[in-house]
Amino acid sequence: MIAASLLDVYIPLQYLKLWDVLSSNDFTFISTAKSIIILILILNFSRFVFRRFSGYFLSYFEASTMASLREQAFSYLVGHSHSFFANNFSGSLTQRINKYTRAFEKLTDRMMTDGLPLIIRGGGTIVAFYVLMPKYSLILGVFSIAFLVTAFIYIRFKLKYDIIASEADSKTTGVFADVIGNHSSVQLFTGNEYEKKRTRDVIQDQRKKTTINWYLWEGLSTIQAFYTVCVEFILFWVVLGDWKLGLVTLPIVVLLQSYFVRLAESLWSFGAIVRAYYESFADAEEMAVILSTPYEIMDKPTDILNNAKGEVVFESVTYVYENNNSKVLDNEIV
């Protein structure tokens, strides 16, 4: 993934060379242009291979780790006493195991497919423009820092709403499991209407908490979109002034636009990374509480038998089949 992300930064620089050659309108450089195109093809194919390998390796790693997490969670969960299971819905416990493993999947996906490329692309883009035009690297650097700090502070603030929404989801699952698991009792004591109302109240409570949580995410998206629009305007306002003075060429402007779009896309993914980080820990927190809860009943042996050796011996053993009086054992030691 690191290699593919480095190529994401390096390939546009090759396009810049190609645009410089083509903008000269000198057909004697056609061989140079063809060699650049071939190099770009090789680089794009290499990036394709790196991404596919990283995808296959990531799939194997995640599947194996999730299986281990399920086994870990179940092995510890099933060791709790009867009172623990009597005080918890079986559906909620099952949901917690699934959310525990899915939290790892979500977090790892974001870190590998978005987090690592963000570091490489963001840093590489700023360094590339620092070499070409230091002034623009400063604008992009300030934009990146402001974008990341705002997203981090905002998501830290709304973490509690992620936890509330996650707990509401588990509660809804628990109500469903409770009603379905006790269906015969509900039917016997004519509790249909009561259970429908109780379930409806729980579902509506989850809807309200989930809606508030999603509204807050839209608030972050609004702030990020505002940053992007403003910085893009400032960036190209400065470019127009430099272009008027002949300090930048058209290929540089095109490269700047390409880099800015890629950088903005990567920074947008940072919000999703931090969101996945906190949501994953909010989901896994319920199972983590169980894993950190000591067993109520501990069966620990107090005496240990060491260097034990013994045998069981039957002397003068005789066995005769009842039907045919055939002796199998006759006064033997077994």
C-alpha positions in Angstrom: 0.0 0.0 0.0 2.9 2.3 0.7 4.4 1.6 -2.7 1.1 2.2 -4.5 0.6 5.5 -2.6 4.1 6.7 -3.5 3.3 6.1 -7.1 0.1 8.1 -6.7 2.3 11.1 -6.0 5.0 10.3 -8.6 2.9 9.6 -11.6 1.4 13.1 -11.9 5.0 14.4 -12.1 5.5 12.3 -15.2 2.3 13.8 -16.7 3.8 17.2 -16.0 6.9 16.3 -18.1 4.5 15.1 -20.9 2.5 18.3 -20.8 5.8 20.3 -21.0 6.8 18.4 -24.1 3.4 18.7 -25.8 3.1 22.4 -25.0 6.3 23.1 -26.9 4.5 22.2 -30.2 7.8 20.7 -31.4 7.2 17.4 -33.2 10.9 16.5 -33.0 10.3 15.6 -29.4 7.7 12.9 -30.3 10.1 10.1 -29.3 10.5 11.7 -25.9 6.7 12.0 -25.5 6.3 8.3 -26.4 9.0 7.2 -23.9 7.2 9.2 -21.1 3.9 7.5 -22.0 5.4 4.1 -21.9 6.9 4.9 -18.5 3.5 6.1 -17.2 2.0 2.8 -18.5 4.6 0.8 -16.5 4.1 2.9 -13.4 0.3 2.5 -13.6 0.6 -1.2 -14.1 3.0 -1.5 -11.1 0.5 0.5 -8.9 -2.2 -1.9 -10.0 -0.2 -4.9 -9.0 0.7 -3.4 -5.6 -2.9 -2.6 -4.8 -4.1 -6.1 -5.7 -1.4 -7.8 -3.6 -2.2 -5.5 -0.6 -5.9 -6.3 -1.0 -5.4 -10.1 -1.0 -3.0 -9.9 2.0 -5.4 -7.7 3.9 -8.3 -10.1 3.3 -6.3 -13.0 4.6 -5.1 -11.1 7.7 -8.5 -9.7 8.6 -10.3 -13.1 8.2 -7.7 -14.9 10.3 -7.7 -12.2 13.1 -11.5 -12.0 13.2 -11.8 -15.7 13.6 -9.3 -15.5 16.6 -11.3 -12.6 18.1 -14.6 -14.6 17.9 -13.0 -17.6 19.5 -11.5 -15.4 22.2 -14.8 -13.6 23.0 -16.8 -16.8 23.0 -14.3 -18.7 25.1 -14.4 -16.1 27.8 -18.1 -15.3 27.6 -19.2 -18.9 28.0 -17.2 -19.2 31.2 -19.5 -16.8 33.1 -21.9 -18.1 35.7 -25.7 -18.7 35.4 -26.6 -15.4 37.0 -24.6 -13.5 34.3 -26.6 -15.1 31.5 -29.8 -14.7 33.4 -29.2 -11.0 33.6 -28.3 -10.5 29.9 -30.2 -11.2 26.8 -28.7 -13.9 24.6 -29.3 -11.9 21.5 -27.4 -8.9 22.9 -24.5 -11.1 23.9 -24.4 -12.5 20.3 -24.6 -9.0 18.9 -21.7 -7.9 21.1 -19.4 -10.7 19.8 -20.3 -9.8 16.2 -19.7 -6.0 16.8 -16.4 -6.8 18.5 -15.1 -8.6 15.5 -16.6 -6.2 13.0 -15.0 -3.3 14.9 -11.6 -4.7 14.1 -12.6 -5.2 10.4 -13.8 -1.6 10.1 -10.8 -0.2 11.9 -8.2 -2.2 9.9 -9.9 -1.4 6.6 -9.8 2.3 7.2 -6.3 2.3 8.5 -4.9 0.3 5.6 -7.0 1.7 2.7 -7.3 5.3 3.8 -5.0 6.0 6.7 -1.7 4.9 5.2 -2.4 6.4 1.8 -3.4 9.7 3.5 0.0 10.0 5.2 2.0 9.1 2.0 -0.2 11.2 -0.4 -0.5 14.2 1.8 3.1 14.4 2.8 4.2 13.5 -0.8 2.0 16.2 -2.3 3.3 18.9 0.0 6.9 17.9 -0.6 6.5 17.7 -4.4 5.1 21.2 -4.5 7.7 22.5 -2.1 10.3 21.5 -4.7 8.3 23.1 -7.6 6.6 26.1 -5.9 7.2 26.5 -2.2 4.5 29.1 -1.9 1.8 26.6 -2.8 3.1 23.9 -0.5 2.6 26.4 2.4 -1.0 26.9 1.4 -1.6 23.2 1.0 0.2 22.5 4.3 -1.9 25.0 6.3 -5.1 23.6 4.7 -4.2 20.1 5.6 -3.4 20.9 9.2 -6.5 23.0 9.7 -8.6 20.2 8.1 -7.2 17.4 10.2 -7.2 19.3 13.5 -10.9 20.4 13.0 -11.9 16.8 12.1 -10.1 15.4 15.2 -11.5 17.9 17.7 -15.0 17.6 16.3 -15.1 13.8 16.3 -13.6 13.7 19.9 -16.5 15.9 20.9 -19.2 13.6 19.4 -17.7 10.3 20.6 -20.3 10.1 23.4 -23.1 10.2 20.8 -21.4 7.2 19.0 -21.5 5.2 22.2 -25.1 6.2 22.9 -26.1 5.1 19.4 -24.2 1.8 19.7 -25.8 1.0 23.1 -29.3 1.7 21.6 -28.6 -0.7 18.7 -27.6 -3.5 21.2 -30.7 -2.7 23.3 -33.0 -3.1 20.2 -31.4 -6.4 19.3 -31.8 -7.6 22.9 -35.5 -6.8 22.9 -36.0 -8.7 19.6 -34.2 -11.7 21.0 -36.2 -11.5 24.3 -39.6 -11.5 22.6 -38.7 -14.1 20.0 -37.1 -16.4 22.6 -40.1 -16.2 24.9 -42.7 -16.3 22.1 -44.7 -19.1 23.8 -45.0 -17.2 27.0 -46.1 -14.1 25.2 -48.8 -16.0 23.4 -49.9 -17.9 26.6 -50.3 -14.7 28.6 -51.7 -12.6 25.7 -48.8 -10.2 25.9 -48.7 -9.4 22.1 -49.9 -5.8 22.4 -47.6 -5.1 25.4 -44.5 -6.5 23.7 -45.4 -4.6 20.4 -45.6 -1.3 22.3 -42.4 -2.0 24.3 -40.5 -2.9 21.1 -41.9 0.1 19.3 -40.7 2.4 22.1 -37.2 0.9 22.0 -37.0 1.2 18.2 -38.1 4.9 18.2 -35.5 5.6 20.9 -32.8 4.1 18.7 -34.1 6.1 15.7 -33.8 9.4 17.6 -30.3 8.6 18.9 -29.1 7.4 15.5 -30.5 10.5 13.8 -28.8 12.9 16.2 -25.5 11.0 15.6 -25.9 11.2 11.8 -26.8 14.9 12.0 -23.5 15.5 13.8 -21.6 13.7 11.0 -23.3 15.9 8.4 -22.1 18.9 10.5 -18.5 17.8 10.1 -19.0 17.2 6.3 -20.4 20.8 6.1 -17.3 22.2 7.7 -15.0 20.2 5.6 -16.8 21.2 2.4 -16.5 24.8 3.4 -12.8 24.5 4.0 -12.3 22.9 0.6 -14.2 25.5 -1.4 -12.5 28.4 0.4 -8.9 27.0 0.0 -9.5 26.1 -3.7 -10.6 29.7 -4.3 -7.6 31.1 -2.5 -5.2 28.7 -4.2 -6.3 29.6 -7.8 -6.6 33.3 -7.0 -2.9 33.2 -6.2 -2.2 31.0 -9.3 -3.9 33.6 -11.5 -1.6 36.3 -10.2 1.5 34.2 -10.7 0.4 33.2 -14.2 -0.1 36.8 -15.1 3.5 37.5 -14.1 4.7 34.5 -16.0 5.9 32.7 -12.8 3.8 29.5 -13.5 3.0 27.7 -16.7 -0.3 26.0 -17.7 1.1 22.5 -17.0 1.9 23.6 -13.4 -1.7 24.9 -13.0 -3.1 21.5 -14.3 -0.7 19.6 -11.9 -1.8 21.8 -9.0 -5.5 21.1 -9.7 -4.8 17.4 -9.9 -2.8 17.4 -6.6 -5.4 19.5 -4.8 -8.2 17.2 -5.8 -6.3 14.1 -4.6 -5.3 15.8 -1.4 -8.8 16.9 -0.7 -10.1 13.4 -1.3 -7.5 12.0 1.1 -8.3 14.5 3.8 -12.0 13.8 3.5 -11.1 10.2 4.2 -9.4 11.3 7.5 -12.8 12.1 8.9 -14.0 8.6 8.0 -10.8 7.2 9.6 -11.3 9.0 12.9 -15.1 8.1 12.7 -14.3 4.5 12.1 -11.7 4.6 15.0 -14.2 5.9 17.6 -17.2 4.0 16.3 -15.1 0.8 16.3 -14.0 1.3 19.9 -17.6 2.2 20.8 -18.8 -1.0 19.3 -16.1 -3.1 20.8 -16.5 -1.4 24.3 -19.5 -3.5 25.1 -17.6 -6.8 24.6 -14.5 -5.4 26.2 -16.5 -4.8 29.4 -17.5 -8.5 29.4 -13.9 -9.6 28.8 -12.7 -7.4 31.7 -15.4 -8.7 34.0 -14.1 -11.4 36.4 -16.0 -14.6 36.8 -18.4 -14.7 39.8 -17.5 -18.4 40.4 -13.9 -19.5 40.1 -13.2 -23.3 40.2 -9.6 -23.5 41.4 -8.1 -26.7 42.7 -6.6 -26.3 46.2 -4.6 -29.5 46.3 -2.3 -30.8 43.6 -1.4 -34.5 43.3 2.3 -34.9 42.4 4.3 -37.9 41.5 1.3 -40.2 41.5 1.5 -43.8 40.3 -1.0 -46.6 40.7 -2.8 -49.5 39.2 -6.0 -51.5 39.5 -5.7 -55.3 39.6 -8.5 -57.9 39.6 -7.3 -61.3 40.9 -8.9 -64.7 40.2 -11.3 -63.4 37.5 -13.5 -66.0 35.8 -16.0 -65.1 33.0 -18.3 -67.6 31.3 -20.8 -67.0 28.5 -24.3 -67.7 29.8 -25.6 -69.4 26.7 -22.8 -71.8 25.7 -20.9 -72.1 28.9 -17.7 -71.1 27.2 -15.0 -69.7 29.5 -13.3 -66.5 28.4 -11.3 -66.0 31.6 -10.5 -68.7 34.1 -9.0 -67.7 37.5 -6.8 -65.1 35.9 -5.3 -61.8 37.0 -6.4 -58.8 35.0 
